[in-house]
């Protein structure tokens, strides 16, 4: 709570006449018109018109050339790394003996497919040995639900199946 007293000024009786109030109102109106006449160009320059909003939105959405160049560089580097990783994976899978150092096979069956055909996976190189099977390709303009085709078996599928059948 403030202890300050607000002074109230009494309006002189001479200013309470209709002519005096009209004169005061006229003075205030002229002062306001003068202020807005001086501020008019400033207010027009800062007014948010649809053209200015569209220009600001275009500037906001315009990509920064440095960030675009960086994104392209990173994307190219990522694609190169991905190709290198795929090549390394294929090389490791091709060189994998599919046996542990103890001589035991590192290939295990996978039996949870609805076509009831056995599939096998190598625990060392993650090679997935699949039989000849039906697959549905990605949709395209001619086949909106995808095109069904017969996928070839993994080249080592029969060999792995025979070895695991003999092993028991």
N, C-alpha and C positions, 0 to 999 in steps of 0.2 A: 504494500500500500504506500502510495506516495503522500507526503504531507504538504505538497505544494498546493497553493490555492490558485485556481484558475480565475483570472480577472475577467469579469463580464463587462463589456462596454455597452452602454445604453445608446440606442440610436436616437439622434436628435429629432425632435418633433418636426423640424422643417424638412427632413428627408423622408418623412412618411407620407408626403403628399403624392398624389398620382403623377403629377408632372415631374417631380424629382425622381420617382421610381422609373418612369419611362425614360428619363434622361440617363439614369444609371444603367438601365438595361441596354440602351442604345450604345453607350460607351463600351460596355462589355462585349456586345456583338461586334462592334467595329474592331476592338482589340483582337478578338478571336479570329475574325476574318483576316486581319493583318498578319497574324501569326501563321495561319494556314496558307496565306498567299506567299509568304516567304518560305515556308516548309514544303509547298506544293511540289516543286521540282525534286526535292530530296525524297519526299514520300513516293513520287512516281518512279524514281530510280530504284528504290528498294522494294517496291510492290511486287508481290509474287503473282506474276501473270502466268497463264498456261504455257506460253513460249519459254519463259524463264524456268519454269518447273521442268519442262521437257528437256531443255538444254542441261539443267543440273542433273537430271536422271541419266541423260546420255553420257555426261562426264563421269558420273558415278559408276555406270556400267562398263565404261571403256576399259579394256584390260591394260594393265601396266606393261609396257614393252619389256621391262627387265624381268617381271614375274613370268611373262609368257615365254621368254627365252629360257629362263631357268626351268620352267615346267617341261619344255621340249627337251632340254638337255637331260633332265632327270628321267623322263620317259624313255629316251634313247638308251641311257645307261641301264635302266631297269630291264629293257628288252634284251640288251646284250648280256646282262647277268643271267636272265632267265634262259636264254639260249645256251649259255655256258653251263648252267646248272643241269639243263636237260641233256646236254652232251655228256657231262660227267656221270649223270645217272645211267644213261644208256651204256657208257663204257664200263661202269662198275657192274651193271647187270650182265653184260656180255662176258666179263672176266670172272664172274662169281662161280665158284665150284658147287654151290648149293649144298655144301657140307660144312659142318662145324670142324674145327681143328682136330677134334677127337675122331673124326671119320663118320659121325652120325649125320644123317640127312637133316638139313635145315628147312625142309619143305613140309608144310602142314596142310591138311585138307580144309576146305571151306565148303560146308554143306547147306548153308541157309539160303539157297536160291530156289525160286518156285518151279524151275524146270527140272529139278532134282538131278542135275548133272554135277559131278564133282568139279570143283575148282581147287587150285592149289596156290599157296603163297610161300615165297622164300622169306624166311625171317632175317636173312642177312642183307639181301639187296632189294627187298620189296617187289620182286618180280611176281606178277600175277598171271598164272597159267590158266587160260580159259579154253573151253572146247569150242567147236563150231556152234554158233548160236544165232538166234534172231535178235536183231537190234533195230531200234527206230532212230533214224537220223534226225537232225535238227530241222525244224519247219523251214520251208522256202515258199516262193510264190506259187509253185505248182502243187505243193503238198503242205497245206496249212497245218496238218496234224503230224507231219513228219513222214518220211518214206521208210517203210520196213525193208530190211535187207538181211542177208545172211553174212555174218562176220566170220572171218576165217579163224581157225584155232591158233593158239600160240605155237610157234615152231617147236618148242620143247614139251608141249603138253603130253603127247603120247609117251615120250620117254619118261617123264616124271611120273605119269600114271602107272606105267609098267613097273618102274622101280618101287614105287610105294605099294603096288599090288603084291610084288614078290616079298617085300619087307613084312607085310601083314598088318 
